[in-house]
Amino acid sequence: MTTLAPAVAADITLHLVYLARLREAFGCAGESLTLPMATTATVADVTAALVARGGAYANELAAGRRVRVAVNHEVVTAAHRVLSGDEVAFFPPVTGG
């Protein structure tokens, strides 16, 4: 009988991109973010890690602020699962006329 070894949790490294007012507020267009020992992570986890930094991150990504998120160029919800290597872009909603 063959038994499978339990899955080992590994760090998840993401490439973050900040667009429009967020790029200005955070002072950069993007960065790498590593979530330590995550077996699963969601957009909500990524946002929470950024908010925990405080300052502009806490202000711009606070509950009630209008910010959209795309993972690998697809707009997603906070419950969307992220995988190591994913690009996660944060941007304000776009309006126009």
Backbone as CSV, one residue per row, in Angstrom:
resi,resn,N_x,N_y,N_z,CA_x,CA_y,CA_z,C_x,C_y,C_z
1,MET,0.845,-1.158,0.000,0.000,0.000,0.000,0.899,1.232,0.000
2,THR,0.580,2.184,-0.873,1.339,3.421,-0.965,0.624,4.514,-0.196
3,THR,1.377,5.225,0.609,0.792,6.360,1.322,1.433,7.636,0.812
4,LEU,0.651,8.668,0.772,1.146,9.959,0.317,1.638,10.764,1.512
5,ALA,2.746,11.410,1.335,3.257,12.288,2.387,2.367,13.515,2.465
6,PRO,2.171,14.057,3.661,1.355,15.260,3.765,1.989,16.412,2.994
7,ALA,1.139,17.252,2.456,1.629,18.409,1.717,2.366,19.343,2.668
8,VAL,3.457,19.864,2.204,4.246,20.793,3.005,3.905,22.210,2.555
9,ALA,3.530,23.037,3.514,3.205,24.414,3.192,4.473,25.138,2.766
10,ALA,4.348,25.973,1.758,5.493,26.729,1.277,5.098,28.196,1.157
11,ASP,6.100,29.055,1.186,5.838,30.475,1.008,5.222,30.721,-0.366
12,ILE,4.381,31.726,-0.441,3.778,32.152,-1.701,4.364,33.523,-2.030
13,THR,5.009,33.626,-3.177,5.562,34.905,-3.609,4.745,35.422,-4.782
14,LEU,4.290,36.659,-4.647,3.432,37.290,-5.649,4.101,38.545,-6.180
15,HIS,3.761,38.899,-7.403,4.210,40.172,-7.973,3.028,41.125,-7.900
16,LEU,3.149,42.197,-7.098,2.077,43.163,-6.944,2.298,44.343,-7.875
17,VAL,1.198,44.842,-8.433,1.227,46.006,-9.312,0.227,47.017,-8.762
18,TYR,0.653,48.268,-8.688,-0.212,49.346,-8.212,-0.422,50.330,-9.358
19,LEU,-1.674,50.655,-9.620,-1.998,51.528,-10.737,-2.687,52.806,-10.256
20,ALA,-2.600,53.844,-11.092,-3.275,55.130,-10.890,-2.944,55.732,-9.526
21,ARG,-3.964,56.139,-8.765,-3.723,56.846,-7.490,-2.975,55.980,-6.487
22,LEU,-3.106,54.651,-6.597,-2.419,53.769,-5.651,-0.908,53.811,-5.866
23,ARG,-0.496,53.894,-7.106,0.945,54.000,-7.409,1.503,55.271,-6.765
24,GLU,0.749,56.343,-6.854,1.181,57.614,-6.255,1.196,57.525,-4.730
25,ALA,0.143,56.967,-4.147,0.027,56.889,-2.687,1.099,55.994,-2.075
26,PHE,1.423,54.878,-2.735,2.386,53.927,-2.189,3.825,54.257,-2.583
27,GLY,3.986,55.160,-3.543,5.324,55.571,-3.945,6.071,54.570,-4.798
28,CYS,5.351,53.610,-5.378,5.992,52.641,-6.270,4.944,52.027,-7.191
29,ALA,5.408,51.500,-8.311,4.511,50.885,-9.283,4.262,49.411,-8.996
30,GLY,5.097,48.819,-8.152,4.925,47.411,-7.843,6.020,46.895,-6.938
31,GLU,5.852,45.653,-6.528,6.810,45.014,-5.628,6.516,43.527,-5.555
32,SER,7.416,42.782,-4.942,7.169,41.379,-4.636,6.666,41.289,-3.204
33,LEU,5.765,40.377,-2.965,5.245,40.141,-1.618,5.277,38.647,-1.375
34,THR,5.836,38.267,-0.232,5.862,36.859,0.154,4.959,36.665,1.353
35,LEU,4.024,35.730,1.230,3.166,35.338,2.342,3.777,34.068,2.920
36,PRO,4.230,34.103,4.158,4.962,32.969,4.721,4.077,31.755,4.993
37,MET,4.596,30.615,4.590,4.011,29.318,4.921,2.503,29.235,4.697
38,ALA,2.041,29.776,3.592,0.611,29.734,3.286,0.286,28.483,2.470
39,THR,-0.695,27.712,2.906,-1.130,26.568,2.109,-2.121,27.044,1.063
40,THR,-2.955,27.974,1.435,-3.840,28.639,0.483,-3.888,30.106,0.863
41,ALA,-4.005,30.947,-0.094,-4.108,32.377,0.155,-5.100,32.958,-0.838
42,THR,-5.759,34.007,-0.411,-6.743,34.674,-1.257,-6.350,36.135,-1.437
43,VAL,-7.058,36.802,-2.325,-6.867,38.237,-2.506,-7.104,38.953,-1.182
44,ALA,-8.061,38.495,-0.402,-8.324,39.104,0.912,-7.099,38.993,1.819
45,ASP,-6.377,37.880,1.769,-5.161,37.711,2.570,-4.067,38.683,2.125
46,VAL,-3.949,38.865,0.825,-2.958,39.791,0.290,-3.292,41.210,0.740
47,THR,-4.554,41.580,0.612,-4.986,42.913,1.024,-4.746,43.119,2.511
48,ALA,-5.066,42.125,3.322,-4.855,42.233,4.772,-3.381,42.419,5.109
49,ALA,-2.501,41.729,4.400,-1.065,41.880,4.642,-0.606,43.297,4.320
50,LEU,-1.160,43.880,3.274,-0.794,45.248,2.921,-1.371,46.249,3.916
51,VAL,-2.617,46.075,4.302,-3.258,46.965,5.273,-2.494,46.953,6.590
52,ALA,-1.969,45.799,6.971,-1.227,45.666,8.229,0.033,46.532,8.254
53,ARG,0.509,46.956,7.098,1.666,47.846,7.037,1.338,49.229,7.609
54,GLY,0.059,49.569,7.601,-0.364,50.882,8.083,-0.151,51.963,7.037
55,GLY,-0.215,53.210,7.459,0.027,54.350,6.579,-0.870,54.372,5.361
56,ALA,-0.263,54.695,4.221,-1.010,54.819,2.971,-1.698,53.512,2.589
57,TYR,-1.070,52.382,2.901,-1.671,51.084,2.570,-2.980,50.900,3.338
58,ALA,-2.950,51.186,4.629,-4.158,51.044,5.450,-5.233,52.014,4.988
59,ASN,-4.827,53.217,4.628,-5.793,54.222,4.191,-6.419,53.859,2.840
60,GLU,-5.599,53.569,1.863,-6.093,53.322,0.501,-6.829,51.993,0.342
61,LEU,-6.479,50.996,1.155,-7.084,49.665,1.020,-8.085,49.360,2.134
62,ALA,-8.460,50.373,2.909,-9.406,50.188,4.014,-10.762,49.715,3.501
63,ALA,-11.479,49.020,4.366,-12.843,48.586,4.018,-13.650,49.804,3.597
64,GLY,-14.403,49.644,2.543,-15.230,50.734,2.050,-14.574,51.556,0.958
65,ARG,-13.241,51.463,0.820,-12.560,52.165,-0.270,-12.781,51.384,-1.558
66,ARG,-12.984,52.115,-2.632,-13.241,51.469,-3.913,-11.926,51.143,-4.614
67,VAL,-11.570,49.862,-4.523,-10.357,49.362,-5.169,-10.708,48.043,-5.831
68,ARG,-10.280,47.892,-7.058,-10.467,46.635,-7.781,-9.162,45.859,-7.751
69,VAL,-9.281,44.541,-7.968,-8.099,43.678,-7.990,-8.199,42.754,-9.196
70,ALA,-7.080,42.597,-9.882,-6.996,41.642,-10.982,-5.848,40.683,-10.685
71,VAL,-6.091,39.415,-10.924,-5.048,38.399,-10.806,-4.766,37.886,-12.209
72,ASN,-3.520,38.040,-12.610,-3.107,37.633,-13.959,-4.030,38.220,-15.025
73,HIS,-4.333,39.507,-14.870,-5.103,40.307,-15.830,-6.590,39.973,-15.862
74,GLU,-7.108,39.315,-14.855,-8.538,38.999,-14.770,-9.084,39.597,-13.474
75,VAL,-10.105,40.468,-13.591,-10.698,41.081,-12.408,-11.355,39.982,-11.575
76,VAL,-11.061,39.996,-10.255,-11.511,38.931,-9.361,-12.096,39.524,-8.079
77,THR,-12.672,38.663,-7.259,-13.195,39.064,-5.957,-12.159,38.797,-4.871
78,ALA,-12.463,39.252,-3.668,-11.554,39.062,-2.535,-11.360,37.588,-2.200
79,ALA,-12.309,36.748,-2.559,-12.226,35.313,-2.245,-11.378,34.533,-3.246
80,HIS,-10.915,35.182,-4.303,-10.135,34.490,-5.333,-8.814,33.986,-4.759
81,ARG,-8.506,32.738,-5.033,-7.265,32.120,-4.553,-6.088,32.588,-5.396
82,VAL,-4.971,32.884,-4.735,-3.746,33.263,-5.448,-2.705,32.169,-5.270
83,LEU,-1.874,32.033,-6.283,-0.815,31.033,-6.284,0.530,31.711,-6.440
84,SER,1.563,31.079,-5.950,2.899,31.632,-6.080,3.190,31.935,-7.543
85,GLY,3.726,33.126,-7.790,4.036,33.547,-9.145,2.959,34.399,-9.792
86,ASP,1.778,34.482,-9.181,0.696,35.282,-9.747,1.033,36.766,-9.714
87,GLU,0.485,37.493,-10.686,0.528,38.948,-10.667,-0.796,39.430,-10.092
88,VAL,-0.716,40.265,-9.070,-1.911,40.801,-8.419,-1.860,42.315,-8.566
89,ALA,-2.816,42.870,-9.324,-2.845,44.301,-9.586,-3.979,44.952,-8.809
90,PHE,-3.670,46.067,-8.158,-4.651,46.857,-7.415,-4.865,48.163,-8.179
91,PHE,-6.134,48.532,-8.379,-6.422,49.760,-9.115,-7.791,50.303,-8.744
92,PRO,-7.964,51.622,-8.814,-9.276,52.200,-8.557,-10.200,51.905,-9.734
93,PRO,-11.510,51.848,-9.477,-12.436,51.642,-10.590,-12.305,52.786,-11.594
94,VAL,-12.495,52.483,-12.849,-12.366,53.473,-13.902,-13.753,53.905,-14.340
95,THR,-13.942,55.203,-14.438,-15.196,55.723,-14.976,-14.863,56.589,-16.170
96,GLY,-15.821,56.792,-16.966,-15.575,57.620,-18.141,-16.886,57.970,-18.820
97,GLY,-16.759,58.709,-19.847,-17.983,59.096,-20.532,-17.707,59.496,-21.937
